[in-house]
Amino acid sequence: MWDTFRNASECANLPGCDVPYLFVLRTVFLMFSALCASALADAGAARAQAPAGLSAPAGARLQGVVLLSRHGLRGPTKATRCAPATSGACFDALANRPWPADVAAGHLLPEGYGRVARLGHFYRSHYAALGLLAGGACPPPDAAAFTADSSERTIVTAGALMDAMFPGCAIPRWSVSADVYKGPSCGFDPALAARAAQAMAGGSWAVAAAGTLRAPLAAMDAALGPFSAAGCAAHGATAPCSLASVPVSAEAPGPIALATAPSEQFLMQYAAGHPPDQVAWGRLEAASGRPLPQALTFVSAIHAFYDRAAHMPKYQAVKKGSPVLARVLEALEATAGEGPALQVFASHDDLILNVAGMLDLRWQLESYQPEQVPPGGAIAFELWRSSKGESMVRLVYFAQTIMQMHADAVLSDATPPASALLPLPACETGADGLCPFARFRQIASEAIDPACVGKPERSSP
């Protein structure tokens, strides 16, 4: 624009110039004014539009919330160190440099506790502003309940949320049960589950590896480098080998399954606040041709694709997810009555995907791939009372962005985590995402296979 202004000024002093100087000045002024007005309007619109799920539906009152949360940042669930040293069943066998080993396999990182606590502070302030357990006082004894299975990472995640939401308070209703998310085998057939996963992957894992996931797999191959000889043998490749050497077929996911855990572990390294040279040994930016945060999102396509195919097909979703959705529905029923206004279930990404598959939920959160389940994030099943007195359910996904976790950012309604409203395809929800509780109960009950639901024994630590 300023070049136009300068050229017009020069033209006005030249003989034969046919650009009216005042006309150009007026035009440039109007262009500048319009740009300013547009920028101000856009900024105003951004301020006026709250992030998804943060505002109360018009005329509704919040009755309670059930949070189905994933655990926070953890170490690799597979052993990092090889024991014996010649073993190929460890992370160190899948790279030419040792992996960092901060905690025991699968345990929550100290940074994982801290990031989950940030979300806990947000949940307390956010829902208090909406009228739930308002004020800074401790909740009544029966107002809040926390549940975890027997995994260390879910127990500590539940504790982090409790500590952050109700510091210094006695919360008698918290329990740990190894089987809280499990039920009877109910005829689960791994072969049928594998075929369902292959179908959701597009019918062929090999086609996916050569198509949609080709570039992310190439970036992971470059970042990991050569495998150990034992790592090659463990994954059906001949040494020397790398991720690109691992066989894949229509039925066998090969490198897709193998790269899933390392790709997510790179994300967890960065989310824990590690500097770029300590994430993927400083190789991922060059390997992907992207700045590190975007590179992590890029290679996360592998993990998101594989987990979606492995856990969201109806067959395995119902067989594995029925106990989980049954607990959520039971908690909502209790909240609608005289039960706790807040119930928290600390769980795992596969279980969240199982429930999503049962309810046909879809989402994409900022900095993540579609249906990716970020560490520490949660689906909030909110129970609202409409202005007409009807109980309504709204589903909202909350999770910190990759950058928020890396920076250990403070969260609030002014600086919220990423969020997304999750419409229920089987329920006619409006823009506010509300579904009548009676209809949600029907949808969930029809999705649950009673034969797959057990009654876990609960114990308080």
C-alpha positions, 0 to 999 in steps of 0.5 A: 500500500505504501508503495502505491502512495509513493509511486502516486506522489512521484507520478503527480510531479511528472509531466504527462502523468494521468493519475489524479494525485488527490484521487489516489490519496483518497483511495489509499486513505479509504483502503487503509481505513477499511483494513483497520475497520476489518481488523477491529471487527475481526478482533471484536468477533474473536473476543465475542465468540467464546471457545467451544464449550466454555459458555453456558447454554442460554437459560440453562443451569449446570447440575453436574459434570462427569469427566472421562480423562486420559492420564497425563504425560508418562514414560513409554509403556514398553521398557526403554532399556533392553533386558537382556541387552540382546533383546529386541523388545524395548525402545532402545532397540528401535533407534541408534541412540539410547532413549531417555529413561526418566521413570519406570515404564508407563509411569507418570512423569513429574511434568505429567502431574504438573500439567494435569494439575493445570487442568484441574485448576482450570476445571475448578475455576471454569465450572465454579464460574458456571455455578458448580461447586462455586466458591473456594471452600471445600466441597461437601463430603458427597459432592465430588468423587474420583476413580482410577484403575490400578495403573500408577499413571491413572492413580496419580492423575486422579490425585493431581486433579484432586489436589488442584481442584480441592487443595487441603480438602478431605475428599472421602469419595475416591477409589481404585479398582483394577477392574473398574473399566473391565468386564467379562470377555463377552466373546471378544475375538482378536481376529474379528477385532483385527479385521475391523481395524483393517477395515477402518484403516481403509481396507489395507494397512499397506495402502495407508503406509504408502499413501496417507502415512508415507511422509510421516513414516519417512520422517519417523524413519529418519528421526529414529535411525537404524535399529539394533540387530535384535530390533530388526529380528524382533520385527521381521526385518533383516539387519541392517534395518530401520523403520522403512524395512519393517514389512507391511501388508494389507492385514499387518500394520507393520511400521504403522503399529511400530512407529505409533508409540515412539511418535507419541513419546516424542510429543510427550518429551516436548510437552514435558518442557524439554528443549528441542535438542532433547526431543527426538535427539534433535532430529525431527525438524530436519526429518520432517522439514517443519518447526518442531511443534508442527513436526510433532503434529505431523508425525502424530498422524501415525499414532492417531490413525493407528489408534483410531483404527485399533479402538474405534470400530464398533466391534472392539468399541462395544466389547471393550468400551461397554464397561466404561460407558456404563460407568459414565452413564451410571455417574450421570444418573447419580448426578441427576439424582442426589449423587456427586455433582462432580465425578472424575474417571482417570482412564486411558486413550484406548478406552476414550476411543472405545466410548467415542466409537460407541457414540460415533463421536468425532473431534479435532483439537488445536495442534492435534490430529482428528480423534487424537487423544491428548495426554491429560485431556478429558471428555466432559459429560455435562448435565444441564437443567434447561429453562423448561426444567428438562435435564440435558447432556452436553459433551465437551472435549478439553485438552492442553495444546502441545505448546501449552504443555511445553510452556506449562501455561496457566489455564483459565477462561481467559487463556483456556485449553483447547476445546471442542463440542462433541455433537451426538449424531444419534441426537438432534443437538442444536448449536449449543450441543445439548441433547435431552438426557432421556435421549442420551440415556437411550443412545448409551443404553442401546450402545452398551452390551450388558454381557460385557459389563461387570461390577468391579470391587472398589477400594479406597487407598 
